[in-house]
Amino acid sequence: MNDTEHAVLNAKFTHNGPVFTVAQGCSAAAGVDWTNSSGTVGAVHLKRTRARFLVTPFVLLLPCALALFSAEFDLRQQLIDLNDEVRKQPRKAELYVSRGDLYRAQQKWDAAQADYDYAAALDAKLEIVDFCRGRLFFEANWPMSAKLALDRFLAKQSNHVEALILRARTLTNLQSRLAAARDYTQAIQLSTESRPELYVERAQTLAAEGGSNVKEALQGLDEGVKKLGPLVTLQLAAVDLELAAKNYDGALARLETTAAASPRKETWLARKGDILQQAGRTDQARNAFNAALESINSLPANRRNVPAVLELQEHIQEQLRKLK
């Protein structure tokens, strides 16, 4: 596991998954921390370990800014080219679908919908229009409209993986969690790619429903581990569910399994301390936190002084102060 991967392990995510934009990804490489003390995405601040590093983040962010500008320019150029094509072939429905997708990417919802509607008027058999509408409505946060469009599309193409995922997320937003879980399951079964996020989203959806569904959520994550391997994202999602159910021993057991496969132990030891602290096992928590500090102190200086490790160290020291 390299330093970048290790830093990712120290990030916490929302119920809807990681909110991690291109700019944030670039900022992470530059040493910019986008999280506040609770782990949620918040104000930007820099960890300034040495004065000579102050200018470095801004130098590293410059290529990212250029990349974002280039992407926006590319969208505009594609739109210019498509407008030319539409003028040449005004009755070709597919062109309006493509242009609608560009408007959607720019969050120009009304323009996108107008193009999709016109494409459907030109060719009533163009089934992809309802998928595009569903995606548009989902991204615009119009979940009921999204569901209706995706229902129409999936009635004709029931095995369309991306449509099933979109409808699952839409149903989750509409609080129809069990129906969402069924769509996630079908998407998982049909997908030919490794999609661990689908197992995590399904588990979160089921757990939010409560009751016996929490057990089913954990079983689904274990199914993912069996199929995809002991991925950290799946293991940590299971740990979080065990903690939510106050099954501290189960959470610790899963954490130990994950930690055993990692050459870097400080993050896992700190997390172990957090769990033991929640469980009221003060002495064991103190031991775990001290072991995490020892692990950090054993790192070479160039790894010990990166923002993610410094923040972890600060968290551990704060928890130890609380345990005195």
C-alpha positions as CSV (number, residue, x, y, z in Angstrom):
1,M,0.0,0.0,0.0
2,N,1.5,3.4,-1.0
3,D,1.2,6.7,0.8
4,T,-1.7,7.8,-1.5
5,E,-3.7,4.6,-0.7
6,H,-2.9,5.0,3.0
7,A,-4.2,8.6,3.0
8,V,-7.4,7.4,1.4
9,L,-8.0,5.1,4.4
10,N,-8.1,8.1,6.7
11,A,-11.0,9.6,4.8
12,K,-14.6,9.2,5.9
13,F,-17.5,9.1,3.5
14,T,-21.1,10.1,3.5
15,H,-24.0,7.7,3.2
16,N,-24.1,8.5,-0.5
17,G,-20.5,7.6,-0.9
18,P,-17.3,9.6,-1.4
19,V,-17.8,13.2,-2.5
20,F,-14.5,13.5,-4.3
21,T,-14.2,15.9,-7.2
22,V,-11.3,16.3,-9.7
23,A,-10.2,19.4,-7.8
24,Q,-10.2,17.5,-4.5
25,G,-8.2,14.7,-6.0
26,C,-5.6,17.2,-7.3
27,S,-5.6,18.9,-3.9
28,A,-5.0,15.7,-2.1
29,A,-1.8,15.2,-4.1
30,A,-0.8,18.7,-3.2
31,G,-1.3,18.2,0.5
32,V,-4.6,20.1,0.8
33,D,-7.0,18.6,3.3
34,W,-10.7,18.9,2.3
35,T,-12.0,17.4,5.5
36,N,-12.9,18.9,8.8
37,S,-12.4,17.2,12.2
38,S,-15.4,15.0,11.8
39,G,-14.2,13.7,8.4
40,T,-16.8,15.3,6.3
41,V,-16.0,17.4,3.3
42,G,-15.4,20.9,4.5
43,A,-13.3,24.0,4.3
44,V,-9.9,23.8,2.7
45,H,-6.9,24.1,4.9
46,L,-3.2,23.3,4.5
47,K,-1.0,21.4,6.9
48,R,2.1,23.5,6.9
49,T,4.9,21.4,8.4
50,R,7.7,23.6,7.0
51,A,7.8,27.0,5.6
52,R,9.6,26.0,2.5
53,F,6.6,23.8,1.5
54,L,4.0,26.7,1.5
55,V,4.1,27.3,-2.2
56,T,4.1,23.7,-3.2
57,P,0.3,23.0,-3.1
58,F,-0.4,26.0,-5.4
59,V,2.3,24.8,-7.9
60,L,0.8,21.3,-7.9
61,L,-2.7,22.6,-8.3
62,L,-1.9,24.6,-11.4
63,P,-2.1,21.5,-13.7
64,C,-5.4,20.6,-12.1
65,A,-6.9,24.0,-12.9
66,L,-5.6,23.7,-16.4
67,A,-7.2,20.3,-16.8
68,L,-10.6,21.6,-15.5
69,F,-10.4,24.5,-18.0
70,S,-9.5,22.1,-20.8
71,A,-12.5,19.8,-20.0
72,E,-14.9,22.8,-20.1
73,F,-13.4,24.0,-23.3
74,D,-13.7,20.5,-24.8
75,L,-17.4,20.4,-23.9
76,R,-18.0,23.8,-25.5
77,Q,-16.2,22.7,-28.7
78,Q,-18.2,19.5,-28.8
79,L,-21.4,21.6,-28.5
80,I,-20.3,23.8,-31.4
81,D,-19.5,20.8,-33.5
82,L,-22.9,19.2,-32.7
83,N,-24.8,22.4,-33.5
84,D,-23.2,22.3,-36.9
85,E,-24.3,18.6,-37.4
86,V,-27.8,19.4,-36.2
87,R,-28.0,22.2,-38.8
88,K,-26.9,19.8,-41.5
89,Q,-29.2,16.9,-40.3
90,P,-32.1,18.5,-38.4
91,R,-34.2,15.3,-38.5
92,K,-31.5,12.9,-37.0
93,A,-32.8,12.1,-33.5
94,E,-29.5,10.7,-32.2
95,L,-27.9,14.2,-32.6
96,Y,-30.4,15.7,-30.2
97,V,-29.7,12.9,-27.7
98,S,-25.9,13.6,-27.9
99,R,-26.5,17.3,-27.6
100,G,-28.8,16.7,-24.6
101,D,-26.0,14.7,-22.9
102,L,-23.7,17.7,-23.4
103,Y,-26.2,20.1,-21.9
104,R,-26.7,17.6,-19.0
105,A,-23.0,17.5,-18.4
106,Q,-23.1,21.3,-18.1
107,Q,-26.1,21.1,-15.8
108,K,-28.3,22.9,-18.3
109,W,-31.3,20.8,-17.3
110,D,-34.0,22.5,-19.4
111,A,-32.0,22.6,-22.6
112,A,-31.1,18.9,-22.1
113,Q,-34.7,17.9,-21.5
114,A,-35.8,19.9,-24.6
115,D,-33.4,18.0,-26.8
116,Y,-34.4,14.6,-25.3
117,D,-38.0,15.4,-25.9
118,Y,-37.4,16.5,-29.5
119,A,-35.4,13.3,-30.1
120,A,-38.3,11.2,-28.9
121,A,-40.7,13.2,-31.1
122,L,-38.5,12.5,-34.1
123,D,-38.1,8.8,-33.3
124,A,-40.6,7.2,-30.9
125,K,-38.6,3.9,-31.1
126,L,-35.4,5.4,-29.7
127,E,-35.5,3.7,-26.3
128,I,-32.3,5.3,-25.0
129,V,-34.1,8.6,-24.6
130,D,-35.9,7.4,-21.5
131,F,-32.6,6.3,-20.0
132,C,-31.1,9.7,-20.7
133,R,-34.1,11.4,-19.2
134,G,-33.9,9.2,-16.1
135,R,-30.2,10.1,-15.7
136,L,-31.0,13.8,-16.2
137,F,-33.8,13.8,-13.7
138,F,-31.7,11.9,-11.1
139,E,-28.8,14.4,-11.4
140,A,-31.2,17.3,-11.3
141,N,-32.6,15.9,-8.1
142,W,-36.1,15.2,-9.5
143,P,-36.3,11.6,-8.2
144,M,-40.0,10.9,-9.0
145,S,-39.5,12.0,-12.7
146,A,-36.3,9.9,-12.8
147,K,-38.2,6.8,-11.6
148,L,-40.9,7.1,-14.1
149,A,-38.5,7.5,-17.0
150,L,-36.3,4.6,-15.8
151,D,-39.4,2.4,-15.3
152,R,-40.3,2.9,-18.9
153,F,-36.8,2.2,-20.1
154,L,-36.3,-0.9,-18.0
155,A,-39.7,-2.3,-19.1
156,K,-38.1,-2.6,-22.5
157,Q,-34.5,-3.3,-21.5
158,S,-34.7,-5.1,-18.2
159,N,-31.0,-6.1,-18.0
160,H,-29.5,-2.7,-18.5
161,V,-27.0,-2.5,-15.7
162,E,-26.5,1.3,-15.6
163,A,-30.3,1.9,-15.6
164,L,-30.8,-0.6,-12.7
165,I,-28.1,1.3,-10.7
166,L,-29.7,4.6,-11.5
167,R,-33.1,3.4,-10.5
168,A,-31.7,1.8,-7.3
169,R,-30.2,5.2,-6.3
170,T,-33.4,7.0,-7.2
171,L,-35.5,4.6,-5.1
172,T,-33.1,5.1,-2.2
173,N,-33.7,8.8,-2.5
174,L,-37.4,8.1,-2.5
175,Q,-37.0,6.0,0.7
176,S,-38.1,2.8,-1.2
177,R,-35.1,1.0,0.2
178,L,-36.1,-2.7,-0.3
179,A,-37.0,-2.1,-3.9
180,A,-33.7,-0.3,-4.3
181,A,-31.8,-3.3,-2.9
182,R,-33.5,-5.6,-5.4
183,D,-32.3,-3.4,-8.2
184,Y,-28.7,-3.3,-6.8
185,T,-28.8,-7.1,-6.5
186,Q,-29.9,-7.5,-10.1
187,A,-27.2,-5.0,-11.3
188,I,-24.5,-6.9,-9.3
189,Q,-25.6,-10.2,-10.9
190,L,-25.6,-8.8,-14.4
191,S,-22.4,-6.7,-14.2
192,T,-19.3,-8.0,-15.9
193,E,-17.1,-5.6,-14.1
194,S,-15.8,-5.4,-10.5
195,R,-18.2,-2.9,-8.9
196,P,-17.5,-2.9,-5.1
197,E,-19.4,0.3,-4.7
198,L,-22.6,-1.5,-5.6
199,Y,-22.2,-3.9,-2.6
200,V,-21.5,-1.0,-0.3
201,E,-24.5,1.1,-1.6
202,R,-26.8,-2.0,-1.3
203,A,-25.6,-2.6,2.3
204,Q,-26.1,1.0,3.3
205,T,-29.6,1.0,1.8
206,L,-30.6,-2.2,3.6
207,A,-29.1,-1.1,6.9
208,A,-31.0,2.1,6.7
209,E,-34.2,0.1,6.6
210,G,-33.3,-1.5,10.0
211,G,-34.4,-4.7,11.6
212,S,-33.3,-8.0,10.1
213,N,-32.2,-6.1,7.0
214,V,-28.9,-5.2,8.8
215,K,-28.0,-8.8,8.9
216,E,-28.8,-9.1,5.2
217,A,-26.6,-6.1,4.5
218,L,-23.6,-7.7,6.2
219,Q,-24.2,-10.9,4.3
220,G,-24.2,-8.9,1.1
221,L,-20.9,-7.4,2.0
222,D,-19.5,-10.8,2.8
223,E,-20.7,-12.0,-0.6
224,G,-18.8,-9.1,-2.1
225,V,-15.6,-10.1,-0.3
226,K,-16.0,-13.7,-1.4
227,K,-16.5,-12.6,-5.1
228,L,-14.1,-9.7,-5.3
229,G,-11.6,-10.4,-2.6
230,P,-10.9,-8.7,0.8
231,L,-11.2,-5.1,-0.5
232,V,-10.7,-2.4,2.1
233,T,-13.9,-0.6,1.0
234,L,-16.0,-3.7,1.6
235,Q,-14.4,-4.5,4.9
236,L,-14.7,-1.0,6.3
237,A,-18.3,-0.8,5.3
238,A,-18.9,-4.0,7.2
239,V,-17.1,-2.6,10.2
240,D,-19.3,0.5,10.2
241,L,-22.4,-1.7,10.1
242,E,-21.2,-3.8,13.0
243,L,-20.6,-0.6,15.0
244,A,-24.0,0.8,14.2
245,A,-25.5,-2.4,15.6
246,K,-23.1,-2.1,18.7
247,N,-21.6,-5.4,17.8
248,Y,-18.1,-4.3,18.9
249,D,-16.5,-7.8,18.9
250,G,-17.8,-8.3,15.3
251,A,-16.3,-4.9,14.2
252,L,-13.0,-5.7,15.9
253,A,-12.8,-9.1,14.3
254,R,-13.4,-7.6,10.8
255,L,-10.8,-4.9,11.5
256,E,-8.2,-7.4,12.5
257,T,-8.7,-9.3,9.3
258,T,-8.2,-6.2,7.2
259,A,-5.2,-5.0,9.3
260,A,-3.5,-8.3,8.9
261,A,-3.2,-7.8,5.2
262,S,-1.7,-4.3,5.5
263,P,2.0,-3.5,6.0
264,R,1.1,-0.1,7.6
265,K,-0.6,-0.6,11.0
266,E,-1.1,2.9,12.4
267,T,-4.5,3.6,10.8
268,W,-5.9,0.2,11.9
269,L,-4.6,0.6,15.4
270,A,-6.1,4.0,15.7
271,R,-9.5,2.7,14.4
272,K,-9.2,-0.2,16.9
273,G,-8.7,2.3,19.7
274,D,-11.8,4.2,18.5
275,I,-13.9,1.1,18.6
276,L,-12.6,0.0,22.0
277,Q,-13.3,3.5,23.3
278,Q,-16.9,3.3,22.0
279,A,-17.2,-0.1,23.7
280,G,-16.1,1.4,27.0
281,R,-12.9,-0.7,27.2
282,T,-10.7,2.2,28.3
283,D,-7.5,0.3,29.0
284,Q,-7.6,-1.6,25.8
285,A,-8.3,1.6,23.8
286,R,-5.4,3.4,25.5
287,N,-3.1,0.5,24.5
288,A,-4.3,0.5,20.9
289,F,-3.8,4.3,20.6
290,N,-0.3,4.1,22.1
291,A,0.6,1.3,19.7
292,A,-0.7,3.5,16.8
293,L,1.6,6.3,18.0
294,E,4.6,3.9,18.1
295,S,3.8,2.8,14.6
296,I,3.7,6.4,13.4
297,N,7.0,7.2,15.2
298,S,8.7,4.2,13.4
299,L,8.0,5.7,10.0
300,P,10.7,7.5,8.0
301,A,10.4,11.3,8.4
302,N,9.2,11.8,4.8
303,R,6.2,9.5,5.5
304,R,5.6,10.6,9.1
305,N,5.2,14.3,8.1
306,V,2.6,14.0,5.3
307,P,-0.8,15.7,6.1
308,A,-2.8,12.5,6.5
309,V,-0.4,11.0,9.1
310,L,-0.1,14.3,11.0
311,E,-3.9,14.5,11.2
312,L,-4.1,10.9,12.4
313,Q,-1.5,11.6,15.0
314,E,-3.4,14.6,16.2
315,H,-6.6,12.5,16.5
316,I,-4.8,9.8,18.5
317,Q,-3.3,12.3,20.9
318,E,-6.7,14.0,21.4
319,Q,-8.3,10.6,22.2
320,L,-5.5,9.8,24.7
321,R,-6.1,13.1,26.4
322,K,-9.8,12.2,26.8
323,L,-8.8,8.8,28.3
324,K,-6.7,10.3,31.1
